[in-house]
Amino acid sequence: MSDDELAPVDHCEGTERLPHGRSPRSGSVVSVTLRNVPIKVKRQAIDQEYVNERFTGTTYPPPCVSLKDKVTEKLKKSCSCTRNCVIRFFFVFFPIIRWLPQYQPREYLLNDLVSGFTILILHIPQGMAYGLLASVDPVNGLYVSFFPVLVYFLMGTSRHISVGTFAVVSLMISSAVSKLGVVDSFKHNASHVEQENTSEAVVAMKTYETSWPPSKEEAIVALSLATGLLQVVISTVASYLGNFNKTFGVEIMGHVPTGIPAPVPPRSDLLAPLATDAIAIAIVSYAVALSLAKTFAKRNKYTIDPNQELIALGTANTVSSFFSCFPCAASLSRSLVQERTGGCTQIAGLVSSVLMLVVLLVLAPMFYNLPKCILSCVILVALKGMFMQFLDLKTIWSVSRVDALIWIVTFLSVVLLDVDIGLMTGVIFSILTVIYRSVNPHQTVLGVIPNTEVYLDKKRYSKLEEIPGIKIFHFGSALYFMNRHVFLSALKKISVDEASAEIPPVEDLLIGEVNDKAAKYVQKKKEKKLHHIVIDCSSISYLDATGVEVILEVIKEMKKDEIAISLAACSVPMYELLDRSGFFSKVTLPVIFPTIHDAVLYAQDQDPEKPTIRATV
């Protein structure tokens, strides 16, 4: 094959001209071998204006709709009451209508019955213990183990989470109640638990596997949880036979009301003083329930609806508030046991509620002689796994020190201050870490893999090649008013570093080498003269008005030093914001390119004396 047949082919040459009156550029040359036949292909550099003119469809941008029209349309759809709308409402807000007709009794019923009975065994001691921990009567904890479970059975989408009492929520309720001073402070036997408890939500899910039957360690954990009821029974019988209350002064449960309470509206006068605590409790309970629901759904290969989970928990708390219940949440320990014992659907919660009704109607008086200190022991046993999570701090620290600091700050705040204040402190500290990382983002210069269009971090891959006269700058964060100085400083540092190369001191050179070293230095400095900076915008997810001003300032300042600026890989929102701000009327086009490589090709085209890199298409 002759040399003419192997000459580079420009597929655009002679067919069209690019925007702004430019002819197709020299572009990059690709050399490949196909069946021992060498082929060379050359493509042009493509800028954003070319992409906009050639490939923007007729449906973009979408027609502008006023806010009034949007609100009117939304209200029209929401307020329409058709037959299909009503049916859809009930199917969405009551998922039981969807899954109950598909229930298979032969396959699921036995497992749900066993699981429901097992959960009841945990509900009884934990309900009374967490009720005491919440600074209310223990029987209120039993009510929380009954009413919210029924509502969640009708409206919940998770098949495995166990709704009812929860340690952290009980602690937060106790804190809120103590601030109001509406109950006596006689619950001293549970106060030490509050000091040692932080969060049951941090118990590691990875300790348990999805295989069946459970391992020996899992069986021991399940047995330790189930022995709570056995402790209650034995201690109650011993207290009754030994008359512990009168003989030793042991505080006992006393009278436990039989039956279910009559519905009574919540006290409206407590709404304002409890609003702040209520918001914190709602956030914690929903976050824990949603994380557990997602975990079990992923394990068992089904889906949940986060919005419906919020509605289900909110409705459960609203309805149960009329029946002397404090706020409910999902419990990790009971949810694990419900899954381990074979629970398949929400029927397990229904079985637990029916059996709890029997306890409230028949067995409640039998807890008269139960020592209250036993309930504190139940809490400590149930939360034993939580205390072992200190061992995970080392792993978290090795993965991310920022996450480890969040863990430490939240833990110390909860222990030293209070549960709600500690959790709020943890949230605020987490937000501060996010701000810190956005103000001090990852920033680096990119290099190219030879003969490719792949550009990577030069610090990480030191053997990458840099393109003579061109620097590719990567900024790994949104560009806004808080990090504008970081952005400016980084770009100025790049330009200064390129211009501040110095001749090695003469005293460090041999006399015969001075002239050679100086000549090589002059040639090297000439070859490395910076004439173009490409800013990789692929990680700039957000740009505000200050960010636009910063980019204009950089272009203006660099132009004084004869350095051109190009933006590459801008997202659509960023490009549209630049367009709305009048950015393109203030700069010389082209300045934006769809990829880094196109920006590099354009930069090389502006300096034809520099050698071009070889790249694949």
Steps between C-alpha positions, in 0.01 A plus 500: 500500500639838401571790730215696344256226596622522861470878525285634781136536404291785640137390480372857529738667258327640196150427632419770754640774716481520876327783688660843519640458144771252597621230266541148633812484711791264472362306795658179623636210299409142581724220379357146495581180320220292351601168347856622462376812315597825680222758510519860614190693604495864598212678673434862570454671835133549588389796710174545688354743246535238227320244717222746578442590136510146365345282770254707706147368436189706438358411843785666689485719692154400624229765488513735798203455734421766756487419869129581506427249225708233677316550829163502324577177314625333818189599696279388216655154500506474880142616554340291228279228646434234241439132548852410390645766728320357803608146416859612449490684834406187693746281311783744572426582863393147601751257344323209671241519220776406255690230685231326706315344199833351393571352843573124492391347834659160437839658440499795738243456779694262726816710482304817572328339799831386651660835431208694647506296821877545532468875452239509774753342736726797433222759499388428856826561690629766260167682494489532878872576529501768231181646645681537831800645314269760342397619848144377460314202637627165368153411379526786248784306341264205455250730331775613260561132421135461398338802331781619266565143387140468380518825303833404343354162404246686286725772357863381517697366205779317683440132577754467777541809717341480845332825601455583867724623779855611424778587745620827346148635456421407860807692618401803295146485639637476852708810437202691366277389789760595760523850351126545539496353850162339441594172671677404818870418489463170680642300208850504652572137423500574129702821516835322486391332179443843345858597578642185342269479200560688177334341202365158419493608139877455466489124566682342207287320245808321366516282812211299365490302176195403299566125511279257687531332745680762707853446625583422861581865577172617345310241701662628819405859414141402424481298822632794703228721355227243563606443861363845581154352545641219711670755726171683542311183589756367748555835670125558528443161662797546734381848597152370573619203709767698686290814542799707383312829515425490870795290614784666307338819373535398138291724277249300298265575212187519712158522342500443123174600328312228320361551152567772248468872579211708373593746225592842639623794287860604572550811710519799266669717764816287471530546124714815508750400772547154346527610135882499487528161668226361276690599186819334625313182598323489162829529310671230706210254488450539126873478421538180701183342358591585142856371530378172650225466239749552216745252651244222537348574160842465338568177686171341405473645149189717517436873482364755743353846456685760712216749470247242614725403790491861619121509466463165680715603797337841519152350493596236756627765741199725438242229558676348800537842666128479581562176697766607754792404274832677466672518158593169340791397279653190346718283723809336357511214749135400447524549122799265484319240706190535281711429193696218666189318617367486143261794492394551140239778503330760719273222628767436766428846640127428501557176693717686751229766547224242555707321763590833662127573526460177694780611733334839557158348563596197710862488612567865597419453876765228522773764470401660832804359689754548220809685637573809294875440517449191284383721218830688508677166463280422200612822334868430559472146365308616193761765427807289566595499134493879492785528747714277278485761225797678655710241320376634165653841564843372395361381166311825442815699578702302245236555230413865566632714781227756439229237555683382810507855637124528439453174693714622792342847518147359490575236762663741743224757449229244577678369808610836645204718399175326408358277229320766299777758545763238418325389181452861394869563568589202285282625213651850519853360512423281197379807308818685595713215366310514170560875480867450584543244225330728248717796604817287478428264210733267318685694232771374273665520159410225254734312272426289194562133434709491181307426180159535673243759595515393866598773748578405861639648820868580452567477876361148516652378173837673476597331172225672304608745234431871513421684179759772425361848553165373634387438856179310581362603836241286683282657773305243701216703650227751434632849427331757721575796723663299781773336290558767234836594655611136498416478130684822418804410705533159337490643146745778584733246656500298177590803291763622747665157531536481125656847479730477801744233385854609588843418360687268735757693711837527324685377806312170471627446144837397365677778313491307175129435533379856557445587138333166421272520806402857425425417136286201600317714756417767243371239256302323775342824620407588144335165445309521832357846447140482618248633251177319591320372812212256465265486800335162546146588617366143518494511883357852530145404588388850593595851395366822649530864387827535689636198317419659164682817607801294609524329161478836322767638732730206427456542124577872528805458724650214299451691175748760628760221518402373152338190647163390361235324710266225381221324691447129433228249587254754642168359619178623340392700811841668510488586131147641528599713799795640305266575212245678722770707668621645168834321531540433126460866407797587720752245370654407168347185360556211499562451870295191590560149367306176558811301600849566631652359185311741276627789712855364469468469121381859479786618723752318283344652192567845646870410534582309179875489571443262790482128425157339520418199711373179352155401617236244428147587399 
